[in-house]
Amino acid sequence: MDKVCIDDKFALFDEQWRPKTVATLNGQEVKLVKVAGVFPWHHHDREDEMFMVWKGRFRVEFRDRIIDMGPGEFVVVPHGVEHRTAADDEAEILIFEPAAVRNTGNVEDAHFTAPDAVTI
């Protein structure tokens, strides 16, 4: 039951597209991830995801629209909805989702699929 400084946690890693769990609660995980470039199209069969921008600009792309966000803004992607995420420059993102969600959902991608249960 210690406080968490999000900036301090982001300072612990440089790699992109590799979420790090910083807290768990009620079967959910709070993850931090640095992103740049474009992530593959995918969906999650049963899990909703919430993406909140901490620093930079970030977008969630759907087949019919794009949601562009800046610091303090978030979007919830419902389960089953195909999407991809992107950032033109590096951005820092908080993700809220059920524990053990694979970051690439229904897609296996050697470059983007992150190891499970990485905690900082």
VMD Tcl script that draws the C-alpha trace (Angstrom):
set ca {
  {0.00 0.00 0.00}
  {2.62 2.48 -1.12}
  {2.01 5.40 -3.41}
  {3.20 5.11 -6.99}
  {4.88 7.93 -8.89}
  {4.00 7.38 -12.53}
  {6.90 9.49 -13.83}
  {9.36 7.46 -11.72}
  {7.94 4.20 -13.08}
  {8.16 5.39 -16.70}
  {11.82 6.33 -16.04}
  {12.61 2.66 -15.28}
  {12.33 1.50 -18.91}
  {12.92 2.64 -22.48}
  {11.51 -0.17 -24.62}
  {8.34 0.46 -26.60}
  {5.19 -1.64 -26.96}
  {6.08 -3.74 -23.86}
  {3.48 -2.99 -21.13}
  {4.64 -3.09 -17.50}
  {2.19 -3.78 -14.68}
  {2.39 -1.23 -11.85}
  {-0.72 -2.20 -9.87}
  {-3.46 -4.82 -9.64}
  {-6.96 -4.48 -8.24}
  {-10.16 -6.49 -8.47}
  {-8.83 -8.70 -11.26}
  {-7.62 -5.69 -13.25}
  {-4.11 -4.46 -14.00}
  {-2.79 -0.94 -14.41}
  {-0.01 -1.01 -17.00}
  {2.42 1.55 -18.34}
  {3.70 1.44 -21.90}
  {5.83 3.65 -24.11}
  {4.75 3.69 -27.76}
  {5.92 5.07 -31.10}
  {4.87 4.01 -34.57}
  {1.90 1.81 -35.44}
  {0.73 -1.34 -33.63}
  {-0.90 -4.23 -35.57}
  {-4.67 -4.49 -36.08}
  {-6.21 -6.82 -33.49}
  {-9.14 -7.36 -31.12}
  {-9.76 -8.96 -27.73}
  {-12.57 -11.51 -27.59}
  {-13.62 -10.91 -23.98}
  {-11.67 -7.98 -22.56}
  {-12.34 -4.25 -22.72}
  {-9.26 -1.97 -22.64}
  {-8.87 1.60 -21.44}
  {-6.01 3.69 -22.85}
  {-5.12 6.96 -21.06}
  {-2.44 9.33 -22.32}
  {0.11 10.42 -19.73}
  {2.55 12.23 -22.06}
  {2.59 12.94 -25.79}
  {-0.04 12.32 -28.46}
  {-1.65 8.93 -29.05}
  {-4.38 7.62 -31.26}
  {-6.62 4.58 -31.36}
  {-7.62 3.70 -34.89}
  {-10.79 1.84 -35.79}
  {-11.79 0.77 -39.29}
  {-14.29 3.64 -39.50}
  {-12.67 6.42 -37.45}
  {-9.63 7.60 -35.48}
  {-9.60 8.91 -31.91}
  {-6.64 11.25 -31.31}
  {-5.75 12.04 -27.70}
  {-3.39 14.12 -25.60}
  {-2.41 14.08 -21.92}
  {-5.29 13.42 -19.53}
  {-7.57 11.96 -22.21}
  {-8.68 8.36 -22.49}
  {-10.80 5.96 -24.50}
  {-12.30 2.56 -23.71}
  {-12.14 -0.01 -26.50}
  {-14.94 -2.58 -26.03}
  {-14.12 -6.25 -26.41}
  {-14.51 -7.63 -29.92}
  {-13.79 -4.27 -31.60}
  {-10.90 -4.37 -34.06}
  {-8.41 -1.57 -33.44}
  {-4.79 -0.55 -33.57}
  {-2.88 2.07 -31.64}
  {-0.31 4.55 -32.90}
  {1.84 7.54 -32.04}
  {3.91 9.64 -34.43}
  {6.41 10.45 -31.64}
  {7.00 8.55 -28.41}
  {4.06 8.73 -26.01}
  {3.55 7.38 -22.50}
  {0.27 5.53 -21.96}
  {-1.59 3.99 -19.00}
  {-3.63 0.88 -19.80}
  {-6.40 -0.50 -17.58}
  {-7.51 -4.03 -18.44}
  {-8.24 -7.45 -16.93}
  {-5.19 -9.33 -15.65}
  {-3.29 -11.50 -18.12}
  {-4.60 -9.80 -21.29}
  {-2.23 -10.42 -24.20}
  {-1.35 -7.04 -25.69}
  {-1.80 -8.25 -29.28}
  {-5.17 -9.90 -28.60}
  {-6.06 -12.38 -31.34}
  {-2.80 -11.76 -33.25}
  {0.60 -13.33 -32.57}
  {3.37 -10.99 -33.70}
  {7.02 -11.73 -32.87}
  {7.89 -8.03 -32.77}
  {4.88 -6.71 -30.84}
  {3.59 -9.53 -28.58}
  {4.92 -8.67 -25.13}
  {5.88 -11.12 -22.40}
  {3.14 -11.74 -19.83}
  {3.23 -10.51 -16.21}
  {6.13 -8.04 -16.38}
  {5.90 -5.95 -13.22}
  {7.86 -2.88 -12.20}
}
mol new
graphics top color blue
foreach p $ca { graphics top sphere $p radius 0.5 }
foreach p [lrange $ca 0 end-1] q [lrange $ca 1 end] { graphics top cylinder $p $q radius 0.2 }
display resetview
